[in-house]
Amino acid sequence: MFDERIKEIRKSLGINQVEFGRKLNVTKQCVSNWENGNIQPSIDMLINIAETFSVSTDYILGLNDKCTLDVSGLTSEQILHLQAIVNDLKKHNKL
């Protein structure tokens, strides 16, 4: 599941393996190996990935499908706008 989640996170950001690796100070080859299930990151790197891309380690490991959004620094009004967008997207996905 880790390999799928890493690829999913990277693609959702619209970046390639080189750019993803740069953000984590690892090589493209390392990212490729993670995505292909050849190797697993260290616990320290897992934490670094979670912090860098604002996801939980449980999400990365496939233990939880819940994804969160960091809204710190936004006003209450901005958060309400985001919630409305999320609700609208969920409604359209059910159609």
Contacts in CASP RR format, 6 or more apart in sequence:
PFRMAT RR
TARGET T0000
AUTHOR 0000-0000-0000
METHOD contacts of the structure
MODEL  1
MFDERIKEIRKSLGINQVEFGRKLNVTKQCVSNWENGNIQPSIDMLINIA
ETFSVSTDYILGLNDKCTLDVSGLTSEQILHLQAIVNDLKKHNKL
1 61 0 8 1.000
1 62 0 8 1.000
2 34 0 8 1.000
2 37 0 8 1.000
2 40 0 8 1.000
2 41 0 8 1.000
2 60 0 8 1.000
2 61 0 8 1.000
2 62 0 8 1.000
3 34 0 8 1.000
3 35 0 8 1.000
3 36 0 8 1.000
3 37 0 8 1.000
5 59 0 8 1.000
5 60 0 8 1.000
5 61 0 8 1.000
5 62 0 8 1.000
6 31 0 8 1.000
6 34 0 8 1.000
6 35 0 8 1.000
6 49 0 8 1.000
6 60 0 8 1.000
7 35 0 8 1.000
9 49 0 8 1.000
9 53 0 8 1.000
9 55 0 8 1.000
9 60 0 8 1.000
10 16 0 8 1.000
10 17 0 8 1.000
10 20 0 8 1.000
10 31 0 8 1.000
10 35 0 8 1.000
13 20 0 8 1.000
13 53 0 8 1.000
15 23 0 8 1.000
16 28 0 8 1.000
17 28 0 8 1.000
17 31 0 8 1.000
17 32 0 8 1.000
17 35 0 8 1.000
18 28 0 8 1.000
18 31 0 8 1.000
20 31 0 8 1.000
21 27 0 8 1.000
21 28 0 8 1.000
21 30 0 8 1.000
21 31 0 8 1.000
23 52 0 8 1.000
23 53 0 8 1.000
24 31 0 8 1.000
24 45 0 8 1.000
24 48 0 8 1.000
24 49 0 8 1.000
24 52 0 8 1.000
26 45 0 8 1.000
30 39 0 8 1.000
33 39 0 8 1.000
34 40 0 8 1.000
34 41 0 8 1.000
41 49 0 8 1.000
46 57 0 8 1.000
46 60 0 8 1.000
46 61 0 8 1.000
47 57 0 8 1.000
49 55 0 8 1.000
49 60 0 8 1.000
50 56 0 8 1.000
50 57 0 8 1.000
50 59 0 8 1.000
50 60 0 8 1.000
54 68 0 8 1.000
54 69 0 8 1.000
54 70 0 8 1.000
55 67 0 8 1.000
55 68 0 8 1.000
56 64 0 8 1.000
56 66 0 8 1.000
56 68 0 8 1.000
58 64 0 8 1.000
59 65 0 8 1.000
59 66 0 8 1.000
59 67 0 8 1.000
69 82 0 8 1.000
71 78 0 8 1.000
71 79 0 8 1.000
71 82 0 8 1.000
74 82 0 8 1.000
END
